[in-house]
Amino acid sequence: MLSSAPFAHPISISISISFAPTIPNPVTIGVRLKHEALQLTHSLSSSTNQSVLTQEENNSGVYYDSLRVLEWDKLCDCVASFARTSLGREATKAKLWSLNQNYHESLRLLDETNAAVEMLKHGGCSLDFTGVDVLLVQSAIQRARRSSLVEGNEAMAVVSLLQYADALQHNLKLALKEDADWYRRFMPLTEVIMEFVINRSLVKLIQQIIDEDGSVKDSASPNLKRSRDQVRTLERRVYQLVDSLIRNERNDSSLMEVCNIEGRWCIKSSSDRMTSFKGLLLTSNSGVGSIVEPLPAVSLNDELQQARASVAKAEADALSMLATKMQNDLDDIELLLNSIIKLDVVNARATYGMSYGGSCPDLSPPRDGGKIAALEQARPVPVDFFIAQKTRVLVITGPNTGGKTICLKTIGLAVLMAKSGLHVLSSESVRIPWFDSVFADIGDEQSLTQSLSTFSGHLKQISEIQSQATSHSLVLLDEVGAGTNPLEGAALGMSLLESFAETGVLLTIATTHHGELKTLKYSNDAFENACMEFDEVNLKPTYKILWGVPGRSNAINIAERLGLSSIVVEKARELYGAASAEIDEIILDMEKLKQEYQELLDETQHHLMLSRDLYEKLLVARRKIMKHSAEQRFRKMRVISEAASKARSIIHKNVRQQRASATRAPLNIQKNTTDKESNHKKAINSGNTSSAANMKSSSAAVDVKQSPPIGKSKPPKVGDMVHILSLRKKGTVLKVDSFKEELLVQAGNLKLKLKLIDVET
């Protein structure tokens, strides 16, 4: 867990280191480093590092000595073990060991590693090159360039390379077709893969000539097929001839057998008896037997040898033709091979990081700061490094086996990993300054596998470091000023550290037991103190770093707790001096204050986390209430709307019924009146002519038709002006639907669909 630095502008090399308290000699690389990763990294024997160390021997300067003491060669071998090809493993070690990248090149390497991680997570674009024999491909390219014959297995290795590259490119295109964002996430490897040039016709040609086992097929050429058929025929004939001679032998034929000596069929006899057939004696040993080539088989064996020579010539012709065809694509094949090796190197870095749960560091420019976090192992003790930008020298004090030297190696390895494009073994994204070089002076016997601290100083090594370190370098010094008179060693250590601070080295981290070096912080702002915490109750180091607090001596207290005579202990305290004891008491009070502050800070962070959780829950509850309120409002509106629609339908139905009733009423009244008049006239004057009566009836009918219906006006037509009752405005009729009794009316800028009852003409 990373906390904010108590500085305004932190360089913030925040390195979390994991120590396992249950392990006697704990070692972990990176922030919260996993123990399994450490075991693999450090279990490699020194004999496997000769290829890397050879370069170190040729460059036996202080820089390569620093890499050696940091055990960078072992980490290089560990990463290289994840490469799938032999050339990929060699290239991985060479690339990691070179460390000649500038800042922008380191960023590019990290981008490549991130892209390979995304491909591994995607699963569809595998970078597993196990099936490609790059050595055979390389040999085929070299033979073809010399116009030599390409072996069949080499040609099939080229086919495997082309087929794998084709499949990888095809899978990448499918992934991009599914989601175009993969193009960005796979960059810059996307460009490398999409630039593959694959000659599928060459693959088809090789497969037509070469079999899967690397032999030349019969179908490679007519001459080859004819010669091989001849060989098979001759072999069958000569074998049958020799076998018949054995069966016809009067002597014991069970002591004879057919054998092939240098391509010639012969008879092997396990006895020294004479045979009935003549032949050429090839070998003869007393008591062992003899090998004879029968005379009847000599001519056939000669023909067989000639036929085999014809086969060899036909095969050579086919392979020569194949080499000629390959020469046209040699440049593309070589570029493809180099790209595959490059992808193998990148994949090794990505697989290493994913295997141990690493994360991509945020590599800051040379003049900026950064922080390094690390990885979790069983029962880890994470330690974060936060260094103010003004700080140029960090002095770490503490007991032996407390983890000081491991801190130095962890910082150095993390910086080298980030610079080389490797993921730092951390549980979260980290920030690391970019250093041009890492120089280290750590004892010869120091080993991560033994977790031993050394007390021997190397003044010559430090002198060379001073001459080569730049303003962008990281310097790591273990037990500075040790190995001599304590007073002289302390004075020398103080002078050395002040020299590194004045010469402008970006950061120097030194471990020491000299108490005088602790005082530099109070006279020079470029210095900062830290110490490794020690559990005096259990007499064990905790592997935690206390920042801003100088370490104090624990030897006398430890001796007392271990049961040393009280007289000896008290005498030691007197000799140690009251002033020193007072300083230790002040340091003890500072440690307690620091611990109390940390406990309060942890409690505050815990309550802050609870408050954030509560705030998040309140936000969720608020969103749920608002959502429920909106749903209720919409539900009520829907119910009201449905009720209004139903009421409107009922009203429309009643209105239509009333109109229909009003239309039928006058017709019935008029009909009854006409009937009564007709009957009355017939009763008074039955002699009236029927025509007059008919005219009277017709006139009455016309009157009925011409009289308008009561309560119903004529429907408006398109273009008529109507009065909209609900708006109290006039509008123009645009459309009339007589069947549905609806109108489309234009009222100003509004177009309304209304019922006939909603308007007046």
C-alpha positions in Angstrom: 0.0 0.0 0.0 1.5 3.3 -1.0 1.1 6.4 1.1 1.6 10.0 0.2 5.1 11.3 0.9 5.5 13.8 3.6 7.4 16.1 1.2 6.3 18.7 -1.2 8.2 17.4 -4.2 9.2 13.7 -3.6 11.8 11.9 -5.7 9.8 9.3 -4.0 11.7 6.2 -4.7 9.0 4.2 -3.0 10.3 0.7 -2.9 8.3 -1.9 -1.0 10.5 -4.8 0.0 9.1 -8.0 1.3 10.8 -9.9 4.1 9.6 -13.2 5.5 10.1 -13.2 9.3 9.7 -17.0 9.5 12.7 -17.5 7.2 16.1 -17.4 8.9 17.8 -15.6 6.0 14.9 -13.9 4.1 15.4 -12.4 0.7 12.9 -10.9 -1.6 13.3 -8.9 -4.8 10.9 -6.1 -5.5 7.9 -4.7 -3.5 6.1 -7.5 -1.7 8.1 -9.9 -3.7 6.8 -13.5 -3.9 8.9 -16.1 -2.4 8.4 -18.4 -5.3 9.8 -15.8 -7.7 12.8 -15.4 -5.5 13.5 -19.1 -5.3 13.5 -19.4 -9.1 15.6 -16.3 -9.6 18.2 -17.4 -7.1 18.3 -21.1 -7.6 20.1 -20.8 -10.9 23.6 -22.1 -10.5 26.6 -20.0 -11.4 27.6 -22.4 -14.1 24.6 -21.2 -16.2 25.8 -17.6 -16.1 29.0 -18.1 -18.0 27.6 -16.5 -21.2 26.8 -13.4 -19.3 29.9 -13.3 -17.2 32.1 -13.6 -20.3 31.1 -10.1 -21.2 31.7 -9.0 -17.7 35.2 -10.4 -17.8 35.9 -8.4 -21.0 34.5 -5.3 -19.4 35.9 -5.7 -15.9 35.1 -2.1 -14.8 33.3 -0.9 -11.8 30.0 -0.8 -13.7 30.0 -4.6 -14.4 31.3 -5.3 -10.9 28.2 -3.4 -9.6 25.9 -5.6 -11.8 27.7 -8.7 -10.5 27.2 -7.8 -6.8 23.6 -7.0 -7.5 23.3 -10.4 -9.0 21.8 -9.0 -12.1 23.2 -11.9 -14.2 21.0 -14.3 -12.2 17.9 -12.2 -12.9 18.8 -12.1 -16.6 19.0 -15.9 -16.7 15.7 -16.1 -14.9 14.0 -13.9 -17.4 15.7 -15.6 -20.4 14.3 -19.0 -19.2 10.9 -17.8 -20.2 11.9 -17.4 -23.9 10.7 -20.2 -26.2 13.6 -20.4 -28.6 17.3 -20.9 -28.1 18.1 -17.7 -30.0 15.4 -15.9 -28.0 17.1 -16.9 -24.8 20.5 -15.7 -25.9 19.0 -12.4 -27.2 17.1 -11.9 -23.9 20.2 -12.2 -21.8 22.2 -10.0 -24.2 19.5 -7.3 -24.2 19.1 -7.3 -20.5 22.8 -7.3 -19.8 23.6 -4.4 -22.2 21.7 -1.8 -20.2 22.6 0.9 -22.8 19.1 2.3 -23.2 18.3 5.9 -22.9 15.1 7.1 -21.3 12.9 7.0 -24.4 14.2 3.5 -25.3 13.3 2.3 -21.9 9.8 3.6 -22.4 9.6 1.8 -25.7 10.7 -1.5 -24.1 8.0 -1.1 -21.4 5.4 -0.4 -24.1 6.4 -3.6 -25.8 6.2 -5.6 -22.6 2.7 -4.1 -21.8 1.5 -5.1 -25.3 2.8 -8.6 -24.9 0.9 -8.8 -21.5 -2.3 -7.7 -23.3 -1.8 -10.4 -25.9 -1.3 -13.0 -23.2 -4.5 -11.9 -21.5 -6.4 -11.9 -24.8 -5.4 -15.5 -25.5 -6.1 -15.4 -29.2 -2.7 -14.1 -30.3 -0.2 -16.6 -28.8 3.4 -15.7 -28.8 4.6 -19.2 -28.0 7.3 -20.0 -30.5 8.1 -23.5 -29.2 7.3 -25.1 -32.6 9.7 -22.9 -34.5 13.3 -24.2 -34.7 15.1 -20.9 -35.3 18.5 -22.5 -35.5 17.5 -24.6 -38.5 15.9 -21.5 -40.1 19.1 -19.6 -39.5 21.1 -22.5 -41.1 18.8 -22.6 -44.1 19.2 -18.9 -44.7 23.0 -19.2 -44.5 23.0 -22.2 -46.9 20.8 -20.4 -49.4 22.9 -17.3 -49.3 26.0 -19.4 -50.2 23.9 -21.2 -52.9 24.4 -24.4 -51.1 21.9 -27.2 -50.8 19.2 -26.6 -48.2 18.6 -29.7 -46.0 15.0 -31.0 -45.9 14.6 -30.5 -42.2 15.9 -26.9 -42.6 13.3 -26.3 -45.3 10.5 -27.7 -43.1 11.7 -25.3 -40.3 11.2 -22.4 -42.7 7.7 -23.7 -43.4 7.0 -23.8 -39.7 8.2 -20.3 -39.3 6.1 -19.0 -42.2 3.0 -20.9 -41.0 3.3 -19.7 -37.5 3.8 -16.1 -38.6 0.8 -16.4 -40.9 -1.4 -17.8 -38.1 -0.3 -15.1 -35.7 -1.0 -12.3 -38.3 -4.4 -13.9 -39.1 -5.4 -14.2 -35.4 -4.4 -10.6 -34.8 -6.6 -9.5 -37.7 -9.5 -11.4 -36.2 -8.9 -9.8 -32.9 -8.9 -6.3 -34.5 -12.0 -7.2 -36.4 -13.8 -8.0 -33.2 -12.6 -4.9 -31.4 -10.6 -2.2 -33.1 -9.3 -1.0 -29.7 -7.0 -4.1 -29.6 -4.8 -2.3 -32.2 -4.0 0.4 -29.7 -3.6 -2.0 -26.8 -1.2 -4.3 -28.8 1.0 -1.4 -29.9 3.8 -1.4 -30.8 3.7 -5.1 -31.4 0.8 -4.7 -33.8 3.0 -2.9 -36.3 5.6 -5.6 -36.1 3.1 -8.4 -36.7 1.2 -6.6 -39.4 4.5 -6.0 -41.3 5.1 -9.8 -41.7 5.8 -10.7 -45.3 4.7 -14.3 -45.9 5.2 -16.1 -49.2 2.5 -18.7 -49.2 3.5 -20.1 -52.6 6.9 -20.9 -51.1 5.3 -22.8 -48.3 3.2 -24.8 -50.8 6.3 -25.5 -52.9 8.3 -26.7 -50.0 5.5 -28.9 -48.8 5.2 -30.4 -52.3 8.9 -31.3 -52.3 9.8 -32.1 -48.7 7.9 -34.5 -46.4 7.2 -33.8 -42.8 10.2 -35.8 -41.6 12.5 -33.8 -43.8 13.0 -36.3 -46.6 12.4 -35.5 -50.3 9.1 -36.7 -51.6 8.9 -39.0 -54.7 6.7 -36.4 -56.3 9.6 -33.8 -56.2 10.6 -34.7 -59.8 9.9 -37.5 -62.4 13.6 -38.5 -62.4 13.5 -39.0 -58.6 10.4 -41.1 -58.7 11.8 -43.2 -61.6 15.1 -43.7 -59.8 13.5 -44.6 -56.5 11.2 -47.1 -58.2 14.3 -48.6 -59.8 16.1 -48.9 -56.5 13.1 -50.6 -54.9 12.9 -53.1 -57.8 16.6 -53.9 -57.7 16.6 -54.2 -53.9 13.8 -56.7 -54.1 15.5 -58.7 -56.9 18.9 -58.9 -55.2 17.3 -59.8 -51.9 15.3 -62.6 -53.4 18.4 -63.8 -55.2 20.6 -63.9 -52.1 17.7 -65.5 -50.1 17.3 -68.2 -52.7 21.0 -69.0 -52.5 20.7 -69.5 -48.8 17.7 -71.8 -49.1 19.4 -73.9 -51.7 22.6 -74.3 -49.7 23.2 -78.0 -48.9 25.0 -77.2 -45.7 23.2 -75.9 -42.6 21.4 -72.8 -44.0 20.2 -71.8 -40.5 23.8 -70.5 -39.9 23.4 -68.0 -42.8 21.5 -64.8 -43.1 21.1 -61.9 -45.5 22.9 -58.7 -44.6 23.6 -55.3 -46.1 27.2 -54.2 -46.1 27.6 -50.6 -47.3 24.6 -50.8 -49.5 25.5 -54.2 -51.0 23.5 -57.3 -50.3 25.6 -60.2 -49.0 25.4 -63.5 -47.0 26.7 -63.7 -43.5 27.8 -67.1 -42.3 28.4 -67.9 -38.6 30.5 -71.0 -39.4 33.8 -71.5 -41.3 32.4 -74.2 -43.6 32.7 -73.9 -47.3 29.6 -72.9 -49.3 28.3 -74.4 -52.5 28.1 -71.0 -54.3 30.9 -68.8 -55.4 31.4 -65.3 -54.2 33.7 -62.5 -53.0 34.9 -62.9 -49.5 34.5 -59.5 -47.8 35.5 -60.4 -44.2 36.5 -63.6 -42.4 37.4 -64.2 -38.8 38.2 -67.6 -37.3 35.5 -68.8 -35.1 33.3 -65.9 -35.9 32.3 -66.6 -39.5 32.5 -64.7 -42.8 30.6 -62.3 -45.1 30.4 -63.2 -48.8 28.9 -61.4 -51.7 27.7 -64.1 -54.1 28.9 -63.7 -57.7 25.3 -63.7 -59.1 24.5 -60.7 -56.9 27.5 -58.6 -57.9 26.0 -57.2 -61.1 22.7 -56.5 -59.4 24.5 -54.7 -56.5 26.4 -52.6 -59.0 23.1 -51.6 -60.7 21.6 -50.9 -57.3 24.5 -48.6 -56.4 24.1 -46.7 -59.7 20.4 -46.4 -59.1 21.0 -45.0 -55.6 23.5 -42.5 -57.1 20.7 -41.4 -59.5 18.4 -41.0 -56.5 20.9 -38.9 -54.7 21.4 -36.7 -57.8 17.7 -36.3 -58.3 17.3 -35.3 -54.6 20.2 -32.8 -54.9 18.6 -31.3 -58.0 15.3 -30.9 -56.1 16.9 -29.3 -53.1 19.0 -27.1 -55.3 15.9 -25.9 -57.1 14.3 -25.2 -53.7 17.3 -23.2 -52.5 17.1 -21.1 -55.7 13.4 -20.4 -55.1 14.2 -19.5 -51.5 16.9 -17.0 -52.5 14.2 -14.6 -53.9 12.6 -14.4 -50.4 15.7 -14.6 -48.2 15.5 -11.0 -47.1 11.9 -11.4 -46.0 12.6 -14.7 -44.3 15.5 -13.2 -42.4 13.5 -10.1 -41.4 10.7 -12.5 -40.3 13.2 -14.6 -38.2 14.5 -11.4 -36.5 11.0 -10.3 -35.8 10.1 -13.7 -34.2 13.2 -13.5 -32.0 12.3 -10.0 -31.0 8.8 -11.1 -30.1 10.2 -14.0 -28.2 12.3 -11.6 -26.1 9.4 -9.4 -25.4 7.2 -12.4 -24.6 9.9 -13.6 -22.1 9.8 -10.2 -20.3 6.0 -10.2 -20.2 5.7 -13.9 -19.1 8.2 -13.3 -16.3 6.2 -10.3 -15.0 2.9 -12.1 -15.2 4.3 -15.3 -13.6 5.3 -13.3 -10.5 2.5 -10.8 -10.4 4.5 -7.8 -11.6 3.2 -4.4 -12.7 4.4 -1.8 -15.2 6.4 0.9 -13.5 5.7 4.5 -14.3 9.2 5.5 -15.4 9.8 9.2 -14.8 12.2 11.4 -16.7 15.8 11.6 -15.4 15.2 14.8 -13.5 11.9 13.8 -12.0 11.1 11.5 -9.2 9.5 8.2 -8.9 8.5 5.5 -6.6 8.9 1.8 -6.6 6.5 -0.6 -5.0 7.0 -4.3 -4.7 5.4 -7.7 -4.6 3.7 -9.8 -2.1 5.0 -13.1 -0.8 3.9 -15.3 2.1 3.8 -13.1 5.2 5.4 -10.1 3.5 6.7 -7.0 5.3 6.3 -4.3 2.7 8.6 -1.2 3.0 8.0 1.9 0.9 10.8 4.4 0.1 9.8 8.0 -0.1 12.7 10.3 -0.6 12.4 14.1 -0.8 13.6 15.7 -4.0 16.2 17.7 -2.1 17.6 14.6 -0.6 20.8 13.3 -2.3 22.1 10.9 0.4 20.0 8.4 2.4 21.8 6.8 5.4 20.3 3.5 6.6 21.4 2.1 10.0 20.3 -1.0 11.8 21.4 -4.4 13.2 23.1 -7.1 11.3 20.8 -9.3 9.3 18.2 -6.6 9.6 17.7 -6.2 5.8 19.9 -3.2 5.0 21.9 -4.8 2.3 18.7 -6.4 0.9 17.2 -2.9 0.6 20.2 -1.8 -1.5 19.9 -4.8 -3.8 16.2 -4.5 -4.1 16.4 -0.8 -5.2 19.2 -1.6 -7.6 17.4 -4.5 -9.2 14.1 -2.6 -9.5 15.8 0.3 -11.2 17.6 -2.1 -13.7 14.4 -4.0 -14.4 12.4 -0.8 -15.2 15.2 0.5 -17.4 15.3 -2.9 -19.3 11.6 -2.9 -20.0 10.7 -5.5 -17.3 7.7 -5.3 -15.1 8.7 -4.6 -11.5 7.4 -7.3 -9.3 4.9 -5.2 -7.5 1.2 -5.5 -6.6 0.3 -2.0 -8.0 1.6 0.5 -10.5 4.8 2.2 -9.3 6.9 5.2 -10.2 10.6 5.0 -10.6 13.2 7.6 -11.6 15.2 6.7 -14.7 18.9 6.3 -13.9 21.6 6.1 -16.6 23.7 3.8 -14.4 23.6 1.9 -11.1 26.9 1.6 -9.2 27.1 -0.6 -6.1 29.8 -1.4 -3.6 28.6 -4.4 -1.7 30.9 -7.0 0.0 32.3 -9.9 -2.1 30.6 -12.5 0.1 27.2 -10.8 0.0 24.6 -13.2 -1.5 20.9 -12.9 -1.7 20.6 -16.6 -1.2 22.3 -16.4 2.2 21.2 -12.9 3.2 24.6 -12.2 4.7 25.9 -8.7 5.4 29.5 -7.8 4.7 31.7 -5.4 6.7 34.6 -5.1 4.3 34.8 -1.8 2.4 36.3 -1.3 -1.0 37.8 2.1 -1.2 39.2 1.5 -4.7 35.8 0.5 -5.9 34.2 3.6 -4.3 36.9 5.8 -5.9 36.1 4.4 -9.4 32.4 4.9 -8.7 33.1 8.6 -7.9 35.0 9.0 -11.2 32.2 7.5 -13.3 29.0 8.4 -11.6 26.9 11.2 -13.2 24.1 13.5 -12.1 21.7 10.8 -13.3 23.3 7.8 -11.5 22.3 5.7 -8.5 25.0 4.8 -6.0 24.6 2.0 -3.5 27.2 1.7 -0.7 27.1 -1.1 1.9 28.7 -0.6 5.3 30.5 2.5 4.3 33.6 3.2 6.4 33.7 -0.2 7.9 36.8 -2.5 8.1 39.1 0.0 9.9 39.4 1.9 13.2 35.8 3.0 14.1 36.8 6.7 14.5 38.7 6.8 11.3 36.1 4.8 9.5 33.3 7.1 10.6 35.4 10.2 9.5 36.1 8.6 6.2 32.4 7.6 5.7 31.2 11.1 6.5 33.7 12.6 4.0 32.7 10.1 1.3 29.0 10.7 1.6 29.4 14.5 1.7 31.5 14.2 -1.4 28.7 12.3 -3.3 26.2 14.9 -2.2 28.4 17.7 -3.4 29.3 16.2 -6.8 25.7 16.0 -7.8 25.0 12.3 -8.0 21.2 12.0 -8.3 20.9 9.6 -5.3 23.2 7.8 -3.0 22.0 5.2 -0.5 24.4 4.0 2.1 24.2 1.6 5.0 26.4 1.9 8.1 26.9 1.1 11.8 28.8 4.3 12.5 26.7 6.6 14.8 28.5 9.7 13.6 27.0 9.3 10.1 23.5 9.8 11.6 24.3 13.4 12.5 24.9 14.5 8.9 21.1 15.0 8.5 21.1 17.8 11.1 23.9 19.8 9.4 23.1 19.2 5.7 19.6 19.2 4.1 20.8 16.8 1.4 20.9 14.0 3.9 18.1 11.8 5.3 18.1 9.1 8.0 16.3 5.8 8.2 16.8 2.7 10.2 15.8 -0.9 10.3 13.5 -1.6 13.2 14.5 -4.2 15.8 12.1 -6.1 18.1 13.9 -5.9 21.5 11.4 -8.2 23.1 11.8 -11.1 20.8 15.4 -10.1 19.8 14.5 -10.3 16.1 14.6 -7.7 13.3 11.2 -6.7 11.9 12.6 -5.8 8.5 10.6 -2.5 8.6 12.1 0.9 7.9 11.6 3.8 10.2 11.9 7.0 8.3 13.6 10.1 9.7 14.8 8.2 12.7 18.5 7.2 13.2 19.2 3.7 14.4 20.5 3.1 17.9 22.8 0.5 19.4 21.1 -2.6 20.8 24.2 -4.6 21.7 24.1 -4.0 25.4 20.4 -4.4 25.7 20.5 -7.7 23.8 23.4 -8.9 26.0 21.3 -8.2 29.1 18.2 -10.0 27.7 20.4 -13.0 26.7 21.4 -13.4 30.4 24.8 -11.8 30.5 26.0 -11.0 33.9 24.5 -7.8 35.2 27.9 -6.7 36.5 29.3 -7.0 33.0 26.3 -5.2 31.5 26.5 -2.3 33.9 30.2 -2.0 33.4 29.6 -1.9 29.6 27.1 0.9 30.1 29.5 2.9 32.1 32.2 2.5 29.5 29.8 3.3 26.7 29.1 6.6 28.4 26.2 8.5 29.9 26.0 10.8 26.9 25.7 8.0 24.5 23.0 6.4 26.7 21.1 9.7 26.7 21.3 9.8 22.9 20.0 6.3 22.8 17.1 7.2 25.1 16.2 10.1 22.9 16.3 7.8 19.9 14.1 5.4 21.8 11.6 8.2 22.5 11.7 9.1 18.8 11.0 5.6 17.8 8.1 5.3 20.2 6.7 8.7 19.0 7.1 7.4 15.4 5.2 4.2 16.2 2.4 6.1 18.0 2.2 8.5 15.1 2.0 5.5 12.7 -0.7 3.8 14.7 -2.7 7.0 14.8 -2.2 7.4 11.1 -3.3 3.9 10.4 -6.4 4.4 12.6 -7.2 7.6 10.8 -6.9 5.9 7.4 -9.1 3.1 8.7 -11.8 5.6 9.7 -11.4 7.5 6.5 -11.9 4.2 4.6 -15.0 3.5 6.6 -16.3 7.1 5.9 -15.7 6.6 2.2 -17.5 3.3 2.3 -20.4 4.9 4.1 -20.5 7.8 1.7 -20.6 5.3 -1.2 -23.4 3.5 0.4 -25.3 6.7 0.9 -24.8 7.6 -2.7 -26.1 4.2 -3.7 -29.2 4.6 -1.4 -29.9 8.1 -2.8 -29.7 6.8 -6.4 -32.1 3.9 -5.5 -34.6 6.4 -3.8 -34.5 8.7 -6.8 -35.0 5.8 -9.1 -37.9 4.5 -7.1 -39.5 7.9 -6.9 -39.2 8.3 -10.7 -40.7 4.9 -11.2 -43.6 5.7 -8.9 -44.2 9.0 -10.6 -44.2 7.4 -14.1 -46.5 4.6 -12.8 -49.0 7.2 -11.5 -48.9 9.1 -14.7 -49.4 5.9 -16.7 -52.5 5.0 -14.6 -53.9 8.5 -14.9 -53.3 8.5 -18.7 -55.0 5.1 -19.0 -58.0 6.2 -17.0 -58.3 9.4 -19.0 -58.1 7.4 -22.2 -60.8 5.0 -21.0 -63.0 7.9 -19.9 -62.6 9.6 -23.3 -63.6 6.5 -25.1 -66.7 6.2 -23.0 -67.6 9.8 -23.6 -67.1 9.4 -27.4 -69.3 6.3 -27.4 -72.1 8.1 -25.5 -71.9 11.0 -27.9 -72.1 8.8 -30.9 -75.1 7.0 -29.4 -76.9 10.4 -28.7 -76.2 11.6 -32.2 -77.6 8.4 -33.7 -80.7 8.7 -31.5 -81.2 12.3 -32.5 -81.0 11.3 -36.2 -83.6 8.5 -36.0 -86.2 10.5 -34.0 -87.5 13.1 -36.6 -87.7 10.4 -39.3 -90.1 8.3 -37.1 -92.3 11.4 -36.3 -92.5 12.4 -39.9 -93.4 8.9 -41.0 -96.2 8.6 -38.5 -97.7 11.9 -39.6 -97.7 11.0 -43.2 -99.5 7.7 -42.5 -102.3 9.4 -40.6 -102.9 12.0 -43.3 -103.0 9.3 -46.0 -105.6 7.2 -44.1 -107.7 10.2 -43.3 -107.9 11.2 -47.0 -108.8 7.7 -48.0 -111.6 7.7 -45.5 -113.2 11.0 -46.8 -112.7 10.7 -50.4 -111.9 7.2 -51.6 -112.5 8.5 -55.1 -109.5 10.7 -55.3 -107.1 9.5 -57.9 -104.0 7.5 -56.8 -101.8 9.9 -58.7 -102.8 12.8 -56.5 -102.1 10.7 -53.4 -98.8 9.6 -54.8 -97.8 13.2 -55.5 -98.8 14.2 -52.0 -96.7 11.3 -50.5 -93.7 12.2 -52.8 -93.9 15.8 -51.7 -93.9 14.7 -48.1 -90.9 12.4 -48.7 -89.0 15.3 -50.3 -89.8 17.5 -47.4 -88.4 14.9 -45.0 -85.1 14.5 -47.0 -84.6 18.2 -47.2 -85.1 18.9 -43.6 -81.7 18.8 -41.8 -81.0 16.4 -38.9 -81.5 17.8 -35.5 -78.2 18.4 -33.5 -75.8 17.3 -36.2 -73.8 19.7 -38.4 -72.1 18.9 -41.7 -68.5 17.5 -41.2 -65.8 20.0 -42.2 -63.7 19.5 -45.3 -60.0 20.0 -46.0 -59.2 23.6 -46.0 -62.1 24.7 -43.7 -61.5 26.8 -40.7 -62.7 25.2 -37.4 -62.7 26.4 -33.8 -60.7 24.2 -31.4 -62.6 24.0 -28.2 -59.7 23.0 -25.9 -57.4 25.7 -27.2 -60.0 28.3 -27.9 -58.3 28.9 -31.2 -59.0 28.5 -34.9 -57.2 26.2 -37.1 -57.2 24.9 -40.7 -58.3 21.3 -41.5 -55.5 19.4 -43.2 -57.0 15.9 -43.3 -60.4 14.3 -42.5 -60.9 10.7 -41.5 -64.7 10.1 -41.6 -64.4 6.4 -40.5 -62.6 7.3 -37.3 -64.3 10.7 -37.0 -60.9 12.4 -36.7 -59.4 15.6 -38.1 -55.8 16.7 -38.6 -55.8 20.5 -37.8 -53.0 23.1 -38.2 -53.2 25.7 -35.4 -50.2 28.1 -35.8 -47.1 25.9 -35.5 -49.0 23.0 -34.0 -50.5 20.0 -35.8 -53.2 18.4 -33.8 -55.2 15.2 -34.3 -58.7 15.8 -32.9 -62.1 14.2 -32.7 -65.0 15.8 -34.5 -66.6 16.6 -31.1 -63.5 18.6 -30.1 -64.1 21.3 -32.8 -66.8 23.5 -34.1 -67.3 24.6 -37.7 
